[in-house]
Amino acid sequence: MVLGVPMASFLGGNLSYQAAQGFFAFLTSITFVLTVFFIPNISKRDKPHLKEQLSILKTPLLWLSIAFVIIIQAAIFGFYGYLSEFLHKVTQLNFTYISIVLAIYGGTNIIGNIIAGKTLSKNANKSLIFNILAMSFLYVAIFIEAQNALLLSMTIFVLGILAGILNNGVHFIITHPFPKQAEFTNGIFMSEANIGLSLGAIICGYVADMIDLKMIAISTILLMILGLFILLIRARIRV
């Protein structure tokens, strides 16, 4: 997120698609080596009981949390997946400047990660509601100021912080209510986050192809509103 996407955008725009893919292959190879030789095996003496883990599948809270994760991830990463193209074709920036903007977005995600720990522990629902509304407002600003490079860069700076908080929030919302099933819910989160990412790419890609690239900001806002609706319903449910 922080290094890969901006560098790939820079290499793909200024050199070639092959150069960008080669960069990904290089990073992936390093990750593979580090994982094999430096990441220790984590073994537990007491393995979680399968029946106890699966019991949470009966709870409406889990399914609403899953729906929330899918929709919010679709919103965040659907737009982000086409951000480079948006900046290039709509805002008409060169790929060097785009790489800088993407690096800023990734860097501010880290700031959001730090803030998330404090805001989510105090009141998760209020934090999530605020972030969804604030990000929706910023997507409106992006749609309106799509061709203003300076304002758009400032907006994306703030958007990156909020996205960092919300990325933590969607994980928190599905794992926190079920502390005894932490491994199971974490696995569910990873699967549903990937579904959301794919769904967002499909929706925003369809909107960009069939309507207009600029309209992906509007489709993202609609996904955010749907996610907020699910969150408000979820807030009324107990474990």
N, C-alpha and C positions, 0 to 999 in steps of 0.2 A: 504493500500500500504506500509506504513512505518513499521507497527507493525505486521499486520495480516499474510502476506505472509511469512516473515522470520520465525515467530513463528510456523506457520502451517507446514512449511518445516522441522523445527527442531523436532517438536512433531511427525510428520508423519514418519520421517526417524529414529528417535531414540526410539520412543515408539510404536505408532500404528496409523493407519488411523482413528480409532475411537477417539483417543485423539485429533487429529487435528480438526476433525469435532466438537468435544465437545468444543474446544477452540473457533471456529467460532460461535457456538450456544451461548456461554457465552458473546462474544462481541456483537453479534446481540441483545441479550436480554437487555444488558446495553443501547445500542443505542435506542431500543424501549422505554424503561422507560424514558430516557432523552428526547426523542422526545415528548412523551405524556405529561410529567409534566413540562418540562422546556423550550420547544421551543414555543414562543408565536405565536398566529394566526396573519397572516398578511392580513389585509383587506384593500381594496381600495374603496374609494367613487366613483371614475370615472373608471368604467370597460372599458377595451379596446373594441373598436367596431370590431365585428367579420369580417366584410367585409374589413375593413382597414387592419386587420391582415393578412387575406388570400390573399390580393392583391399582396403580394410579391412572391407568388407562380408562378406568370407569368414571373418573371425575370430570365434570364439565369444565372445571378450572383449567385442567391441562389442555383440553382441546381448544378452549378460547385463547390460551397462551400460545398454542401452536399456530392458530390462525393469525394472531397478532404478529408473531415472529415472521411468518411468511410475507404478510402484507407490508410490514415496515421495511424488511430487508429488500423486498421488491421495489419499494419507493426509493430508498437510499441508493442502492446499487444499480437500479434501472437507470436513473439519471446519471450517476457517476460513470457507468459504462459507456455513455455517449458524450461525456463532458468534453473530451478532447475534440471530438468531431463538432460539437456545439461551438466551442471556442474558435475552431478553425473556420467553419463555414458561416456561422451566424455572426460572431463577434469579429471574425476576420483577423485573427491573430496568427503570427508565425509559430512554428513548432517549438522554437527555443523559448519563447515567452509562455507558451502553453505548458511546457515542461516545468517552468518556474511556478506557475499557478497550481499545477497538480502537486508539486512538491510542497507548496504552502498548505494545500488541503490535507495532504498526508501528515505533515508536521503538526498542524493544529488538531488533527485527530488525537494525537498523543496528549495534548493539553486537555482535550475532552475526556480522555481516559482517566486522567488525574482528578478532574472535577467530579466525574461520575461517582467515584467511590464515596464522596461526601454527600452529594445530593440524593443518591439512591438510598443510602442508609437512613437518611432523615425521613424522607417521604417519597417512595418510589412512584406512586401514581401521580402526584403533583409534578414531580420532576419530568416524567414522561409526557404528561399533558402539555406542560410548558414547552418542552422541546419540540413536540409535534407541531404545535401552533406557531412557534417561532420559526421553525424550518419551513413551514408552509408559507409564511409571510416572506421569507427570503427567496423561495422559489417564485413567488409572485414578482418580487423585485428583479430577479434574474430574467423573467419573461419580459418585463417592462423595459429594463435597461440592458437588453441583450447585446446591444452594439456599443455600449459605453465600457471600454476596457478597464478603466480605473475603478469605476463603481462596481463593476462585476468582480474584479479581483478582491476588493474589500469585502464584498458580499460573500464570496467563496471562502475568505479567511474565517469569517464568523460561522459560516455553514459547516466548515470542517470541525470546529470545536463542538458544535451542537450534534453533528453526526457521530463524533467520538463518544459523547455522552449517551446518545440513543443506541449506538451499537452495544454498549455495555448494558443498557436498559433492557434490550430484548433478551439478552442472556439471563439477566437477573430475574426477569418476569417469569421465565419458564423453570428456573432451577431453585430459586429461593423458597417457594412454597413447599418444596418436597426435599428437605435436607437428607432424609434417609435414602432417597433414590437419586442422589447427586450424580452418580456416574451415568445412570440411565437417562436422566433428563438432559445431561450435558451431551450425550450421544444424539438424543432427539433434536436438541438445538442445532447441532452441526448439520444434521440431515435437512431440517426445515429451513435453515439459513441458506443452504445451497438451492433448495427448491425456490425460495424467495428470490435469490439472485437470478436464477434462470427465468422465473416468471417476469421479473422486472425487465430483463433484457428483451424478452419476447414482446411485452406490452409496449415499452418505449421504442423498440425497433419497428414494430408495426405502425405506431403513431408517426415516427419519423419518416417511414417509407410511404405510408398512405396519405398522410395529411401534411405535416411540415416538421422539420427538425426542431424548430423553436417550441413546438407544442408539447415536447416531452416534459417541459416544466409543468404544464397544466396536468398532464397524466400523472405526474408524480404527486402533485397536490391532491388529486382525487384519491390516490392510494393512501396518502397520509390521513385524509379525512375518514376513509374506511377503517384505517387502523385505529384512529381515535374512537370511532364508534364501537369497535370491538373492545377496546380498553375500558370504556365506560360501562359496557355490559359486564365485563370481567370483574370490575370493581365491586359489583353487587353479589358476586359468588364467593362462597367460602370453601375451604378445602374439605 
